[in-house]
């Protein structure tokens, strides 16, 4: 193993360092725990995390790029342990967008191995602080992040819920709340043990819609036992005061029932979310009437294959001037095939690009690059499982340079 050695008066000998980083014979992965050090990237990176309960929290890390950083916090939030991956990815991003270290970007994000995979959350700000991207945020932390970022002047533009090992996580895209309209989120859970009853929830959402709010986005996800849902509401403006939305959430037991639901939709469909809770298929639909009619009607899909999704969104904008209003990937409970439910609408701007099938590492590299762009912004981020692997997809749009309200750039 080659070890970079520059200090002539080291406390440890070269032989001692090699021994501390040596890979145990019983380990076959690219990361391991050596003699007092977490070692990763096949021995090219190492460090250790430390902290005192309700006190200081720190990380000392030598990265494969040759850079070493030490991070010290005066306190850690009680009950919220910070992982090495969170601090290391934070430092990599901070260094990659700092001019002094920009040249190290390709090294900082080369073959990164993620320690503590049981804590997969990762977040990033765009370089101009106008967007925030959160990847695999645990569902139970959504409320706290919502309150913090809302107070910080951000709006939850897009949310995607995802089941990984029977735990629900969220991928969220936040935009700076330029127009400063009032908005909030509603989280809802239902258990299979109680029969997955939704009448009360539909009534509650309907009451909110009749009080001067409209639904901006919705996401749903199910595990074997629990259905979870997040709905984003935004205050109507004078321009869309006459807009009338209808919210539906129901169990779909057959394709015939699905057909009846679709045939019964007389309003324009703007949002569709499909998931399985145990073996039960659940469908959430938001439709509307009374708005400004588009040049062409909305186009919506409940169970499109990934191939059909790609072919549809790659159509020439001149031929099909529709933007991606909503998208969600989900797996069929019985076949494990990946499907996509999505809505395309003339009311939103066409996407610039859409990339699918990315690992978390590949997504992080893409976001790091896009976060520095002054011309492009990430509009949506989704996760899904294909052949046992967790993959990601994202869509981008052209960034508008002029200041505009949220009502202008998205629906």
N, C-alpha and C positions, 0 to 999 in steps of 0.2 A: 504494500500500500504506500503510495506517495503522499507524504505529509509536507505541507508548505512550512518551511522553518526559517525564520528570520532573526529571532531573538538570540543573541549570543550568551546572555546571562539569564537563561530560563530557570525557573524553580524546578521544573521537571526535565528529565533527560529525554532525548529523542526516543529511546527505547521504551520509556514509561508512557509517553504519549501514544505510541503505536499500540502498546498493550491496552491502554484505556479505550482505544477506538476499535480494537480487534473484533471481528465478527464471530459470534459464537457458532460452533459447528452445527448446533441444532436449529439455527435460523436460516431460512431460505429467502426471506424478503429483502428488500433494499434498505430497510431500516431496522434498528435493533437498539437495545439498551446495553451500553458497554459498562466500563467500570466508572460509575457515577455520571455518565453522560448519555443523553439521547443522541443516537447517531443515525443519520439519514443520508439519502443520495449516494448509497454505496460507499459510505465513509468520507464523503466530501463535505458534509455539513454536520455540525454537532453543537450541543448546548444543553441548557437545563432551565426549567421553570422553578420559581420558588415564591413563597408567600407566607404571610401570617394571617390567620382568620380575622377578618374585620380590620386588617392592618395593611402593611406594605405588600406589594405584589411586583415581581420582577422577572426578567428574562435576560439571560446572557446567551448569545448565539453567534457561532462562526458559520457564515453562509458559504456555499460552494463557489460563489462569485469571488471570494477572497475578502469580502467585507465582514466586519464583526460589529454587532450592535448590542448595547445593553440598555434595557428599558426598565425604568423604576417608577412605580405609581405609589402615591402616599397612602392610598387605601384601595381596597377592592370591595365592590358592592356585596353586601351580605347575601349568602345563598346563591351567588352568581359566579362560580369559578371560571376564570379565563383560561383558555387553553393555549398551548404553544402555537397551534396553527393560527389562532386569531391574532396573536401578537406578531407572529412572523409574517403573515400575509399583510398585516397593517404596515409593518416596517418595509416590506418589499414594495408595496404600492407607494408609500411616502417617498422612498428613495428613487423609485422609477420616474416620479413626476417632479423631482427636484433637479434643476439644471446641472448641479455639480455632479450628480450621480446618474444622469440620464443614460450615459454611455454603458452603464452596467445592466440596463434593462433586460437584454437578452440573456445575461447570466443570472440575474435575480429570479427569472422565471424559467430557467432551464431545468427540466427533469425534477420538478419539485415533488417530493414525497410528502403526503399529508399525514402528520402525526395526529393522534387522538381523533380518529375517524368517527368516534362516537359523539364528537362535538363538531359538526360539519358547517356551522354557520359562518358566513363570510359576507362582508359588506364593503362598499366602495363609493366614494363621492366622485363626481365628475370634476375635472380640473377647475371649472368655473363655479363649482358648488351649486349648479342649477338642477342637478339630478343626484339621486342616491339609489344605488342598486343593492338589494339584500338577497342573498342566496341561501336557501335552506334554513330559514329562520324557524325555530320550533313554534308550533301553533300557539302554545301557551304564552309566548313572549310577544305575540302580535299586539295585544292591547297596550302593553307598556311602550313599545316602539311607536305605535300610533300616537299616543299622547305626547311623547317626546318630540317626534318629528313634526307633528301638527303645530305644537307650540313654537318649533323652530322655523315655521313658515313654509312647510312642505305639504303637498297633497298626494294622497295615495292614488296614483294614476292607474296602475295595473297590479293585480294580485293573482297568483297561481298557487293552488294547494296541491300537495303531492304526498302520496303514501310511500314511505320507505321503512321497511321492516316493521309495519304496523304502527308507525309513528307518523303523524302528519306535520309537514313542514310547508313553509310559504316562500315563494319567490316574489319579491315586490319591487316595483319601479316607482320611485317617488319623483315628482316634479316640483320645482319651486312654485308656490301658490301665488302667481303673479297677479291675478285678478282679485285675490283674497275673498272668494265666495265662501259662505259657510258650508261645511261638510262634516260628515262623521261616518263611522263604520258600525255595522251590527254583526256580531258573531252569534251563531246559533248551532246547537248540538242536539242530536236525537239518538237514542239508543235502540238497538234491535230488541233488547229485552222489554221495551215499552211499546213495541209495535210500529216504530217509525211513523208517528202521527205528526202531520204537518199543518192541520187546519188552523191551529192557534198562531203558528208562525206566519202563514200566509195572511191571516187577518191583521197581524201586527204590522207587517210590511205594507199592506194595503192602506192602513191608517196613516202610516208615515207618508205614503205617496199622495194622500189626500190633504196633507198638511203643508203643501208647498215645496216638497222635495221630489227629486227624480233619482233613479238608479243610474250610477255611472258605470259600475262594473260589478260582477259577481263571480264567485269561485266556490266550488264544492269538492269534497273529497270524502271517501269512506274507508274505514278499516273493516275488520271482521265484525266489530261490535258497535262502532260509533260513526255517525254521519256528522260532518262538520262543514260549516258554510260561513262565508264572509261576504257581506254586501256593502258596497260603498254608495252612500247617498250624498247628493249635492243640492244645494238650494237652487230652485228655479229662478231665472231672471225674467225681466219683463218681456224679453224676446220669445221665451218659450213658456210663458204662463199658461197658454192653452193646451200645452202638451199633456197627454193622458197616458199613463203607463199601466200595464197589468202584469202582475207577478204570479207565476205558477210554479209549484213545487209538488211533484207527485211521483209515486212508484209506477214504473212501466213494467208490466208483466208479460207483454207480448208485442210482436211487431204490429199486430192488428191494433192494439191499443195505442201504440206510437203513431200509427197512421191516422187514427181518430183524433189524436191531439193535434197533429199537424194540420189536418183538414179543418179543424175547428178554429184555427188561428186566422182571424179576420184582420187583425192589426199587423203592423210591420214588426217583425222579429228583430231585436237588436242584440240580445245576449242569449247564449245557450250554454248550459253546463251539464255534463253527464258524468256520473260516477257509479261505482258499485259499492254497496255497503253489505258485506257478507255476499250472499248470492242475489241480492236485490238491486235492480237497476233503477236509479233515481234520475229524474230529469228536472232541471230548473230552466225556466224560460221567462224572459222579460220582453214584452211587446209594447208597442206604443201607437198612438194615433193623435192626430191634431197638430203634428209638426209640419215643417216644410217638406214637401215631397221632393225626393232626389231625382236626378236625371234618369236613373234606372232603379228598379226595386232592389232591396237588400237580397243578398244571397246567403243562405244558411245551410249548414251541414250538421247532422247529429252524429253520424258514425262513418266518417270518411277515412279511408286508409291514408297512411303517410304519403304514399305515392300520389294519390288524388289531391291531397292538400298541396304538395309541392307543385304539381302541374297547374293547379288552380291559381295559386298566388304568383306564379311566374308568368302569367299571361301579360301580354303587352298592355300597359296602361291606356294606350290609345284605343285598344280593342275592348278592354274591360276596365273602365275608370272607377274601380272600387278599392277602397282602403280596407285594411284588416281591423275590423271593429273589435273582435274578440276571438281568442283562441285558447283551447285547452286540450292536452293530450291525456288519454286514459287507457287503461288495459281492460280487456274483456275478462270478466271473472272466471269464465269457463275455459277459454282458449288461450288467454294471456296475450292475444294479439293486440297491437297498439292501434288505437283509433284516435281521430281528431274531430272535435266539435268546434266549429268556427263560424263567424259571421263576417261577411264582407259588405261594405256599405259605401255609397257615394258621399255620405255625410262626413267621412274622415279621409285624411290624406293617404294616398297610396304609400305602402312601405317602400323603402329604398332597397333593402336586402333582408333575407331570412336565412339563417344558418341552422342546421339540425345535426343531431348525432354527435354532439360534443361531450367530451368528458368534463368533469369539473375543472380539472387543470387547464384544459383547452379553453373553456369558457372564461376562466379567470384571466388568461392571457389576452383573450379577445376584449374583455371588458377593460382591462388595463390600457389597451391601445385606444379603444373607443372613448374612454373617459377623458383622454387628452384632445379629442377632436373638437374643433370649433364649427364644423359643418354637419356632423352627424350625431344623433342621439339614439340611445337604446329606448325602444318603445315598449317592448314586452319580453319577458323571460319565462320560460316554462321548463319543467322537468318531467321525465317519464322513464319507464323501465322497458328495455328491449333485450330479450334473450339474457335476462339476469343482470344486465348492466344498467346503471343509472346514467342517463344521457340528458343533455340540455339542448334547448333551442332558444334562439332570440331573434327579434325583428328590429330593424332600425328605420328611422325616418330622417329626413333632412331637417336640420335645426333652423328654426326661423330666427333671424338676427334681430328683428324688431321686437319690441316689447308688446306683448298681447295678452289678453286674459285667457284663462283656461277654457272658457267657452269658445274661443276662437280656434285654438289649435287642436281640440279634441271634442268633437260632437257638441 
